[in-house]
Amino acid sequence: MVATSGAELLKPSGIWILKERLLPLAALVTPNVPEAEILVGRKLRTLEELEEAAREITRGAVVPSWPRADTCPVPAQRRMSSTMAARRAC
């Protein structure tokens, strides 16, 4: 959805299809932080914001999802706790 340079790789209609049609079918969702920000429509700066975004992205999933935000802006030792907390919340 978003290139490393920050350029958007998907049109708004494609993002809608991804959010409404494809993500609910996914068993694993691994957006990077810029992609997660697009999916939830806001900036994500804290661990708590990342955890809430993970829950929002997988809400309504047909199958249980395992959200994980890649390239977290939080220290590496906290990344796993973010992922695990998001898994428990789903």
Summary of the structure (lengths in Angstrom):
residues: 90
radius of gyration: 12.4
end to end distance: 23.5
largest distance: 36.4
contacts: 245
relative contact order: 0.18
helix: 53%
strand: 9%
